[in-house]
Amino acid sequence: MIHGHFHYSKYAEIFPEARYVTVLRDPVERTISNYFHLMRSKDMSKFAYRRIVEDGLDIVGFSKLGNMRKAQSIYLNGADLDRFAVVGMTEDMPATVKLIRKILGLAAYHPTMLGRMGFVPKTNVGYGRLLAQFKHGFVTPSVRAKIRENIAPDWELYCKAKERFEALKKEHL
């Protein structure tokens, strides 16, 4: 098993018979999260943060950066989603994990996957309630719509992936 942030094309030719899994995140939420993460980090060694500071980019301007517009699409490089045994969604990790287990024939959950509460834990939550409330007020529906427009390649991929995910759930769960 190989996992991580890898370009599909890197392994597709090496392992043509492999069963692939991809898990996508709502790209508008990913873009917003990435922007706020960079703003908190203030790490000038990160190209995107330097662009925010040097070019005075707000979140909409940030979403126009080339690598932000298609951050998830780059990894799949136009691959047909039907080529993936499982297409999952971060916003529904319990169903994603169930699909992976069922379709790939994996054994019951390992305790480290579930945490003490018996469910898939939500991780990578980097800001507290106050910042989350600020973010919601700051990122209005019209700002979200502009971000969605700017990240059209990822939004299109996400919509197709969401359809595939729903079909897999209907078929297997």
C-alpha positions in Angstrom: 0.0 0.0 0.0 1.3 3.4 -1.0 -0.5 6.5 0.4 0.0 10.2 0.6 -0.2 13.1 -1.7 1.0 11.5 -4.9 0.3 12.2 -8.6 -1.8 9.3 -9.9 0.2 9.2 -13.2 3.4 8.4 -11.2 2.1 5.0 -10.2 -0.5 4.2 -12.8 2.1 3.0 -15.3 4.2 1.2 -12.7 1.2 -0.6 -11.1 -1.4 -0.9 -13.9 -3.4 -3.6 -12.1 -3.4 -1.8 -8.7 -6.6 -0.8 -7.1 -6.6 2.9 -6.4 -8.3 5.0 -3.8 -8.7 8.8 -3.8 -10.2 11.0 -1.1 -11.1 14.6 -2.1 -12.1 17.6 0.0 -14.6 20.3 -0.9 -12.2 22.6 -2.9 -13.8 25.8 -1.6 -13.3 24.7 2.0 -9.8 23.5 1.2 -8.9 26.8 -0.3 -10.3 28.7 2.6 -8.5 26.5 5.1 -5.2 26.8 3.2 -5.5 30.6 3.2 -6.1 30.8 6.9 -3.4 28.2 7.6 -0.9 30.3 5.7 -2.0 33.5 7.4 -1.5 31.9 10.8 1.9 30.4 9.9 3.4 33.6 8.6 6.0 31.4 7.0 7.8 33.5 4.3 9.5 30.3 3.0 6.2 29.2 1.6 5.6 30.5 -1.9 1.9 31.0 -1.4 2.3 33.1 1.7 5.0 35.2 0.1 2.5 35.9 -2.8 -0.2 36.8 -0.2 2.1 39.3 1.5 4.0 40.7 -1.5 1.0 41.0 -3.8 -1.5 41.9 -1.1 -3.8 39.1 -2.0 -7.1 38.6 -0.2 -8.7 35.2 -0.1 -10.3 35.7 -3.6 -7.0 36.7 -5.1 -5.3 33.8 -3.4 -7.8 31.4 -5.0 -6.6 32.7 -8.4 -3.1 31.4 -7.9 -2.3 28.6 -10.4 -1.5 26.0 -7.9 -4.6 26.9 -5.8 -7.0 26.8 -8.8 -6.3 23.1 -9.4 -4.6 21.8 -6.3 -6.5 18.4 -6.4 -6.8 18.2 -10.2 -3.0 18.3 -10.5 -2.7 15.0 -8.5 -5.3 13.1 -10.6 -4.0 14.6 -13.8 -7.2 14.0 -15.8 -7.5 10.3 -14.6 -11.0 8.8 -15.1 -12.6 8.5 -11.7 -14.0 5.1 -12.7 -10.4 3.9 -12.6 -10.5 4.3 -8.8 -11.9 1.4 -6.7 -12.9 4.0 -4.1 -13.6 7.7 -4.4 -14.1 9.2 -1.0 -14.9 12.5 0.6 -13.2 14.0 3.6 -16.5 15.5 4.8 -17.9 11.9 5.1 -14.9 10.0 6.4 -17.0 7.3 8.2 -18.7 6.3 4.8 -15.3 6.7 3.0 -13.6 4.3 5.5 -16.6 1.8 5.2 -16.3 1.9 1.4 -12.5 1.3 1.6 -13.0 -1.7 3.9 -15.9 -3.2 1.9 -14.5 -2.7 -1.6 -10.9 -3.6 -0.8 -11.9 -6.4 1.5 -10.0 -5.1 4.5 -10.5 -6.5 8.0 -12.5 -4.8 10.7 -11.3 -1.4 11.9 -8.0 -1.3 13.7 -8.4 0.4 17.1 -6.0 3.2 16.1 -8.3 4.1 13.2 -11.2 4.8 15.4 -10.0 6.4 18.6 -11.5 5.8 22.0 -15.0 6.9 20.9 -15.5 4.2 18.3 -15.7 6.5 15.3 -13.4 8.0 12.7 -11.9 11.0 14.4 -11.8 14.4 12.7 -8.2 15.5 12.5 -6.4 18.5 11.1 -8.7 21.0 12.8 -6.2 23.8 13.3 -8.3 26.7 14.6 -10.6 27.2 17.6 -14.2 28.1 17.7 -13.5 31.9 17.7 -11.5 31.7 14.5 -14.0 29.4 12.9 -16.8 32.0 13.7 -14.6 34.8 12.3 -13.9 32.7 9.1 -17.6 32.1 8.6 -18.4 35.8 8.9 -15.4 36.8 6.7 -16.1 34.3 3.9 -19.5 35.3 2.8 -21.6 33.4 0.2 -20.5 35.9 -2.5 -16.8 35.3 -1.6 -17.4 31.6 -1.7 -19.0 31.9 -5.1 -16.0 33.9 -6.4 -13.6 31.3 -5.0 -15.7 28.5 -6.6 -15.4 30.3 -10.0 -11.7 30.8 -9.6 -11.0 27.1 -8.8 -13.2 25.8 -11.6 -10.9 22.8 -12.5 -11.0 21.5 -8.9 -14.7 22.3 -8.5 -15.6 20.3 -11.6 -13.5 17.4 -10.4 -15.1 17.5 -7.0 -18.6 17.5 -8.4 -17.8 14.4 -10.5 -16.1 12.7 -7.5 -19.1 13.5 -5.4 -21.4 11.7 -7.9 -19.1 8.7 -7.9 -18.9 8.6 -4.1 -22.7 8.7 -3.9 -23.0 5.9 -6.4 -20.5 3.8 -4.5 -22.4 4.4 -1.3 -25.7 3.4 -2.9 -24.1 0.2 -4.4 -22.0 -0.9 -1.4 -23.4 0.5 1.9 
